[in-house]
């Protein structure tokens, strides 16, 4: 079982990548992907934007 990387992280880096790929690579609306992963629209958009800019490397924690 994989765990989030810190106590406040809702998703693991692997889950963030899957979420971001749904939005960027598969054209899902951020709200739909957010609902599927049980995170806010803002969080889903943040991970999608990072994936678009940095690829998989952008899925790591910054806090």
Number of C-alpha atoms within 10 A of each C-alpha: 2 9 12 14 13 11 7 8 12 16 19 17 21 15 15 23 22 18 25 29 20 17 24 17 13 9 11 15 14 23 17 15 23 20 12 10 16 13 14 14 15 12 16 23 20 16 24 27 16 17 22 16 11 11 14 17 12 18 22 15 12 5 6
